[in-house]
Amino acid sequence: MTNEQAVIHAEAEIEKLKQAYMAHLNPIVIKIHEKAEEPSLQDLLECQKLGASYFNYIENFVGNSGLLGAHANGKWITGFAETCHSVLKAFVVHVNFLRSYSEILVGALEHPGDSTYANMQRMTKEYLQKEQWQKLKSLFNENNLPTKGFEYSGANDLKETPKWQLIAGLIVGVLFALIIILLAVFIPSPTTTQFFIFRGVFAISLAAIAAIIPGLLTVESRFQKFSIRATGAIAVFVIVWMLNPPALIGS
């Protein structure tokens, strides 16, 4: 199964769980309003179970959606964030409904933990407008529900560089550096044009080698009216390109 198929399957499963939950809840609500009958303990336990299955599945899917590459699609991720927003509002209604029958659910009412549905909360905070998720956070606070996902964004994703890219960068960098060293030996007094080319190639070679070295290096320099900011391998390139050691020594 491809990642795209896995996402489609998950969306279908979400809809299936939602329909099962609503199919059980609707008759209970009708009975309460039309016949003024309280739901039985069995009705409430089943409602709690189906609701948890529905909400928990979406919460887990949020955690897995990044692994499936779904976040790369801007329209999909925005739409899914809006879905999470609606689901979280439905969760508040679900909890309050069960709480209103706490006397029947004595000892069986599940209380949300500190990190309950934090993934969905992070999703709404990251991809929706500030006003939207802040109102939702206030709603959770008003109903004494956890808001850890709104308050803590979580760790950033680690992006692993493919091994072939590291090897290729090392080979290119070392090869170019050796060529420049040999040219410097055989052409100790290059022309201005030759020196310009040598320096550019040398900067590329060091940048290619620096790309495989962990850590960050940030450089800010002013060249005429432009401000240059660089990080990592590009910073190495900027350092080598912008500085001219022979000119500094001769000055």
C-alpha positions, -999 to 999 in steps of 0.1 A, spaced: 0 0 0 14 34 -10 14 64 13 -14 80 -7 -35 49 -4 -28 47 33 -40 83 37 -72 75 17 -78 44 38 -74 63 70 -98 90 59 -124 63 51 -119 47 85 -124 81 102 -157 85 84 -167 50 93 -160 55 130 -178 89 129 -209 73 114 -209 45 140 -206 70 168 -234 93 155 -256 63 147 -255 53 184 -257 89 198 -286 102 177 -313 78 191 -302 86 226 -305 123 221 -339 119 204 -351 98 234 -339 125 258 -356 154 241 -388 137 228 -395 112 256 -376 129 285 -360 95 292 -325 93 307 -301 70 288 -292 38 304 -257 30 318 -252 7 288 -261 35 264 -236 59 280 -208 33 282 -212 25 245 -213 62 236 -181 67 256 -165 37 239 -175 47 203 -165 84 209 -131 74 222 -125 51 192 -134 80 168 -114 107 185 -84 85 193 -82 72 157 -80 108 144 -54 117 171 -32 88 160 -36 96 124 -24 131 129 8 117 144 12 93 114 1 118 86 36 134 86 53 100 81 29 94 51 40 126 35 5 141 36 18 174 51 35 182 18 1 189 2 -9 224 14 -46 222 6 -49 188 22 -32 197 54 -52 230 57 -84 211 52 -74 184 77 -65 210 102 -100 224 98 -113 189 104 -93 186 136 -108 219 147 -143 206 142 -135 173 159 -120 190 189 -152 211 193 -172 179 190 -150 164 217 -160 192 241 -197 185 234 -190 147 239 -173 153 272 -200 176 285 -227 152 275 -211 124 295 -204 147 324 -241 156 326 -247 119 334 -218 115 358 -242 101 385 -251 72 362 -214 68 351 -201 66 387 -167 50 385 -169 45 348 -165 81 335 -131 85 318 -113 117 325 -90 132 298 -53 131 306 -29 160 304 -19 153 268 -52 142 255 -56 151 218 -25 173 219 -16 163 183 -49 176 170 -44 208 190 -9 213 175 -24 207 140 -49 235 144 -24 259 160 2 253 132 -21 255 101 -51 276 111 -55 313 118 -45 325 153 -80 337 161 -95 302 154 -72 281 175 -72 306 204 -110 305 206 -108 267 207 -82 269 234 -104 292 254 -133 267 250 -111 239 263 -100 260 293 -137 270 301 -146 233 302 -115 222 322 -100 202 294 -62 198 287 -46 223 264 -10 210 262 -10 208 224 -19 245 221 9 255 246 37 232 234 45 230 197 67 199 201 101 191 187 110 200 151 113 172 125 148 159 118 156 159 82 181 132 74 204 138 44 206 107 20 239 89 22 245 92 -15 243 130 -12 269 130 15 292 108 -4 288 128 -36 294 161 -17 326 147 -2 339 134 -35 332 167 -53 346 188 -25 378 169 -21 383 166 -59 379 203 -65 400 212 -35 429 189 -48 426 205 -82 429 240 -68 458 230 -46 477 216 -76 469 247 -97 482 269 -68 515 250 -69 519 251 -106 505 286 -111 519 305 -81 511 339 -96 477 336 -114 461 364 -133 432 383 -119 408 362 -140 425 329 -130 424 339 -93 387 348 -96 379 313 -110 402 295 -85 386 312 -56 351 304 -68 359 267 -74 376 265 -40 346 281 -23 323 255 -39 346 226 -28 347 238 8 309 243 8 304 207 -5 327 193 23 310 215 49 276 202 39 283 168 55 296 184 87 269 187 114 263 220 131 253 255 119 273 285 110 256 318 103 273 348 86 260 383 81 280 406 58 273 438 39 284 440 3 276 474 -12 239 479 -4 230 443 0 228 423 33 239 387 30 228 360 55 240 325 51 239 292 71 258 260 69 275 251 36 263 284 20 280 303 49 313 286 41 309 295 5 302 332 14 332 333 37 356 320 11 341 341 -17 339 374 1 373 373 17 405 376 -2 435 365 20 462 375 -5 448 410 -7 445 413 31 481 403 35 493 427 8 474 456 23 
